[in-house]
Amino acid sequence: MQDITPLYVDIDLPEGALLRDDAAQASVVDACHPNDAQAVWYHAHAPAMTFNAQKAITQWAAENGLGPRARPVDPNDDNGTLLEGGGVAFTRGVNCGFVVDAALVEQDCFCLAIRVTSPDAEARSLLTVNPDASDNYLFLSESEGRLIWRDDAGMVEVSIPAPGKDYWVLAGFDQGQLHLTAAPVGDVFPIPQKSTRPSAELAAALNGVADLFIGCRSHRKGILKTLGTSVVHDVLIWLDHAASTPAALEQVARTCRYAEAPRNTGERP
């Protein structure tokens, strides 16, 4: 094999002429920082975390301070741990959950994106929107390889197959109607599946202050069967749309490319 001599040129080359050291880096050419896309972003890396003496997570800060901090739920007794390579670990039957207090306030529409590694297709509770003034709540879960976005009262539901072990899932809410789509990490989102009809009752239940739970459904101790095994890498919140249009899906995909890029610090460039 002939030796290849590097060629050095003192000009700016177009992106298409550059060879990147890995495919993930090449995919972030059109990436967008989540904060620049009006998202609240929780990135599971050490700079965002506060730890106690046992190295358990006691606070999880939103990137660049743009959003309230997540804290362990009441039954999370030093169970929240950050993996060495990044990502918050969740263990089946153990409450490792976090909550963002008052994450949503009188929202007619919103969407949530979460990047997950789910080795057994049993992540169970991923995200929950739990209003202060209602017994009903919305939850996103994975069970037996299917993703489910529904309310606890069973008024509205949509479900799709999980797209593998490492994926993004995007769950939207628009005036009582639910939207759900998912894609492998690095891929684009398919058109969301929608619930068959909007629910005025659900819209009314969520028309107030709601907490966002990560990896569990509430502060209750006794529902261990809803707690599965996964690693959560990122959580994104949009409070101004349900990611139901092609333009919104494209914007969300661009932010996902930024969030999943190697060596990402979370800081705005």
C-alpha positions as CSV (number, residue, x, y, z in Angstrom):
1,M,0.0,0.0,0.0
2,Q,1.3,3.5,-0.9
3,D,1.9,6.0,1.8
4,I,-0.5,8.9,1.7
5,T,1.0,12.3,2.3
6,P,-1.3,14.9,3.9
7,L,-2.1,17.9,1.9
8,Y,-2.2,21.2,3.7
9,V,-4.1,24.2,2.2
10,D,-4.5,27.6,3.7
11,I,-8.2,28.1,2.7
12,D,-11.6,27.2,4.1
13,L,-13.0,24.1,2.4
14,P,-16.7,23.3,2.0
15,E,-18.1,20.8,4.5
16,G,-18.6,18.2,1.9
17,A,-14.9,18.1,1.1
18,L,-14.0,17.2,4.7
19,L,-13.5,13.7,6.0
20,R,-14.6,13.4,9.6
21,D,-13.1,11.0,12.2
22,D,-16.5,9.4,12.8
23,A,-20.0,9.3,11.3
24,A,-21.6,11.0,14.2
25,Q,-19.5,14.1,13.8
26,A,-20.4,14.3,10.1
27,S,-24.1,14.1,11.0
28,V,-24.0,17.3,13.1
29,V,-23.4,19.7,10.2
30,D,-26.9,21.0,10.4
31,A,-27.3,20.4,14.1
32,C,-28.9,23.1,16.4
33,H,-28.2,23.7,20.0
34,P,-31.4,22.8,21.9
35,N,-31.5,26.2,23.7
36,D,-31.4,27.9,20.3
37,A,-34.5,25.9,19.3
38,Q,-36.3,27.1,22.4
39,A,-36.0,23.8,24.2
40,V,-35.2,23.2,27.9
41,W,-32.4,20.6,27.9
42,Y,-31.3,18.2,30.6
43,H,-28.1,16.5,29.4
44,A,-26.8,13.6,31.6
45,H,-23.2,14.6,32.1
46,A,-21.1,15.5,35.1
47,P,-21.1,19.3,34.7
48,A,-24.9,19.3,35.0
49,M,-24.9,17.2,38.2
50,T,-24.6,17.9,41.9
51,F,-23.5,14.9,44.0
52,N,-23.5,14.0,47.6
53,A,-20.8,12.1,49.5
54,Q,-22.1,8.8,48.3
55,K,-21.8,10.0,44.6
56,A,-25.6,10.0,44.2
57,I,-27.1,12.8,42.2
58,T,-28.9,15.4,44.3
59,Q,-29.6,17.9,41.5
60,W,-29.7,17.8,37.8
61,A,-29.4,21.3,36.2
62,A,-30.8,22.3,32.9
63,E,-28.1,23.3,30.4
64,N,-27.0,26.9,30.6
65,G,-29.4,27.4,33.5
66,L,-32.3,27.7,31.1
67,G,-34.9,25.8,33.1
68,P,-35.6,24.6,36.7
69,R,-33.3,22.0,38.2
70,A,-34.5,18.4,38.5
71,R,-34.2,16.7,41.9
72,P,-34.6,13.2,43.2
73,V,-38.2,12.1,43.9
74,D,-39.1,11.4,47.5
75,P,-38.5,7.6,47.3
76,N,-35.2,8.0,45.5
77,D,-32.8,7.3,48.4
78,D,-29.4,7.9,46.8
79,N,-30.3,5.7,43.9
80,G,-29.6,8.2,41.1
81,T,-26.2,7.6,39.6
82,L,-24.3,8.9,36.6
83,L,-22.4,6.4,34.5
84,E,-18.8,7.0,33.8
85,G,-19.5,7.5,30.1
86,G,-22.5,9.7,30.7
87,G,-26.2,8.8,31.2
88,V,-28.3,8.4,34.3
89,A,-28.8,4.7,35.2
90,F,-32.3,3.3,36.1
91,T,-32.7,-0.1,37.7
92,R,-35.8,-2.3,37.5
93,G,-37.8,-2.2,40.7
94,V,-35.7,0.6,42.3
95,N,-36.9,4.2,42.3
96,C,-34.1,6.2,40.7
97,G,-36.5,8.9,39.5
98,F,-36.2,12.7,39.3
99,V,-38.7,15.4,39.1
100,V,-38.8,18.9,37.6
101,D,-41.2,20.9,39.8
102,A,-43.7,23.0,37.9
103,A,-42.1,22.2,34.5
104,L,-45.3,23.0,32.7
105,V,-47.8,25.8,33.5
106,E,-51.1,26.1,31.7
107,Q,-49.8,24.5,28.5
108,D,-52.2,24.0,25.6
109,C,-49.5,22.1,23.8
110,F,-46.0,20.8,24.4
111,C,-43.6,18.0,23.4
112,L,-41.0,16.0,25.2
113,A,-38.0,14.2,23.7
114,I,-35.9,11.6,25.6
115,R,-32.8,9.7,24.5
116,V,-32.7,6.2,26.0
117,T,-30.6,3.1,26.0
118,S,-33.0,0.2,26.8
119,P,-31.1,-3.1,26.7
120,D,-34.1,-5.3,27.6
121,A,-36.9,-3.3,25.9
122,E,-38.4,-2.8,29.4
123,A,-37.6,0.7,30.4
124,R,-41.1,1.0,31.9
125,S,-41.7,4.6,33.1
126,L,-39.8,7.1,31.0
127,L,-41.5,10.5,31.5
128,T,-44.7,11.5,33.3
129,V,-46.6,14.8,33.3
130,N,-48.3,14.9,36.6
131,P,-50.6,17.9,37.3
132,D,-51.0,19.3,40.8
133,A,-54.8,19.8,40.6
134,S,-55.8,16.4,39.0
135,D,-55.6,12.7,39.8
136,N,-55.1,12.0,36.1
137,Y,-51.7,12.2,34.5
138,L,-49.9,11.5,31.3
139,F,-47.1,9.0,31.1
140,L,-44.7,7.7,28.5
141,S,-43.4,4.1,29.0
142,E,-41.8,1.2,27.3
143,S,-43.0,-2.4,27.9
144,E,-42.2,-5.5,25.8
145,G,-40.6,-3.4,23.2
146,R,-43.6,-1.1,22.7
147,L,-43.7,2.6,23.5
148,I,-47.0,3.9,25.0
149,W,-48.1,7.5,25.5
150,R,-51.4,7.7,27.4
151,D,-53.2,9.1,30.4
152,D,-53.7,7.1,33.6
153,A,-57.5,7.2,33.3
154,G,-57.4,5.6,29.9
155,M,-59.1,8.3,27.9
156,V,-56.5,8.7,25.2
157,E,-53.6,6.5,24.1
158,V,-51.2,6.0,21.3
159,S,-48.5,3.3,21.0
160,I,-45.7,2.3,18.5
161,P,-42.9,-0.2,18.5
162,A,-39.6,0.9,20.1
163,P,-37.0,1.3,17.3
164,G,-34.2,-0.7,18.9
165,K,-32.1,-0.4,22.1
166,D,-30.7,3.1,21.6
167,Y,-33.3,5.6,20.5
168,W,-35.1,8.9,20.8
169,V,-38.8,9.0,21.5
170,L,-40.8,12.2,20.9
171,A,-44.2,12.6,22.7
172,G,-46.5,15.5,22.0
173,F,-49.6,16.9,23.5
174,D,-52.0,19.3,21.6
175,Q,-55.2,20.4,23.3
176,G,-56.0,16.8,24.5
177,Q,-54.6,14.9,21.5
178,L,-51.5,12.9,21.8
179,H,-48.7,12.5,19.2
180,L,-45.9,9.8,19.3
181,T,-42.9,9.0,17.2
182,A,-39.5,7.4,17.8
183,A,-36.2,6.8,15.9
184,P,-32.9,5.2,16.4
185,V,-30.1,7.5,17.6
186,G,-28.8,9.4,14.5
187,D,-31.9,8.9,12.5
188,V,-34.9,11.1,11.5
189,F,-38.3,10.8,13.1
190,P,-41.2,9.2,11.1
191,I,-44.5,11.1,11.0
192,P,-46.0,10.9,14.5
193,Q,-48.9,8.5,15.2
194,K,-51.9,10.4,16.7
195,S,-54.6,9.4,19.1
196,T,-57.9,8.9,17.5
197,R,-59.5,11.9,19.1
198,P,-58.7,14.8,21.4
199,S,-60.0,14.6,24.9
200,A,-61.5,17.8,26.4
201,E,-61.3,16.1,29.8
202,L,-57.6,15.5,29.5
203,A,-57.0,19.0,28.2
204,A,-58.8,20.4,31.3
205,A,-56.8,18.2,33.7
206,L,-53.5,19.5,32.3
207,N,-54.6,23.2,32.2
208,G,-52.6,24.1,35.3
209,V,-49.3,23.5,36.9
210,A,-47.7,20.1,36.2
211,D,-44.5,18.4,37.4
212,L,-42.3,16.4,35.0
213,F,-41.1,13.1,36.4
214,I,-38.1,11.3,34.8
215,G,-37.9,7.6,35.2
216,C,-41.0,7.2,37.4
217,R,-44.6,8.5,37.7
218,S,-44.9,10.3,41.0
219,H,-43.5,10.5,44.5
220,R,-45.4,7.4,45.6
221,K,-43.3,4.5,46.9
222,G,-45.6,1.5,46.1
223,I,-45.6,1.2,42.3
224,L,-42.3,-0.6,41.7
225,K,-43.6,-2.6,38.8
226,T,-43.6,0.6,36.7
227,L,-39.8,1.0,37.2
228,G,-37.7,-0.5,34.5
229,T,-34.0,-0.7,33.4
230,S,-32.6,1.9,31.1
231,V,-30.0,4.7,30.7
232,V,-31.4,8.2,30.1
233,H,-29.0,10.5,28.2
234,D,-31.1,13.5,27.4
235,V,-34.5,15.1,28.1
236,L,-35.8,18.0,26.0
237,I,-38.9,20.0,26.6
238,W,-40.7,22.3,24.2
239,L,-43.5,24.4,25.6
240,D,-44.6,26.0,22.4
241,H,-45.5,23.2,20.0
242,A,-46.4,19.5,19.9
243,A,-43.9,18.5,17.2
244,S,-46.8,17.7,14.9
245,T,-45.6,19.5,11.7
246,P,-42.8,18.6,9.3
247,A,-41.0,21.8,10.2
248,A,-41.2,21.1,13.9
249,L,-40.0,17.5,13.4
250,E,-37.0,18.7,11.4
251,Q,-36.1,21.2,14.1
252,V,-36.4,18.6,16.8
253,A,-34.2,16.2,14.8
254,R,-31.5,18.9,14.4
255,T,-31.4,19.4,18.2
256,C,-31.2,15.6,18.7
257,R,-28.1,15.5,16.4
258,Y,-26.5,18.2,18.6
259,A,-27.4,16.5,21.9
260,E,-26.0,13.1,20.8
261,A,-22.8,14.4,19.3
262,P,-19.6,13.0,20.8
263,R,-17.7,15.2,23.3
264,N,-20.7,17.5,23.6
265,T,-20.4,19.9,26.6
266,G,-23.9,21.4,26.4
267,E,-22.5,24.9,26.3
268,R,-23.7,27.2,23.5
269,P,-21.1,27.8,20.8
